[in-house]
Amino acid sequence: MARRRGGGIMSDKLKMELAEELGVANIVRAEGGFGSVSSRDCGNLVRLAIQKAEQSMI
């Protein structure tokens, strides 16, 4: 399956806000992006994004 590059569903600003909330923003800044974040932390970022989206629908 091909990976999609470029634009995504979440803005970079939202991703950084979520990373700040989870405490992994320093990894993103220091090591050059979200590629250096562990898969567990990426899963937690997605989970948090889904929770926030669900809350905004209420």
Number of C-alpha atoms within 10 A of each C-alpha: 3 4 5 7 6 5 8 8 5 10 10 11 9 11 16 19 14 19 22 13 12 13 11 18 18 14 16 16 12 9 11 11 13 18 11 13 18 12 11 9 15 16 12 15 20 15 12 16 16 12 11 12 11 10 9 8 6 5
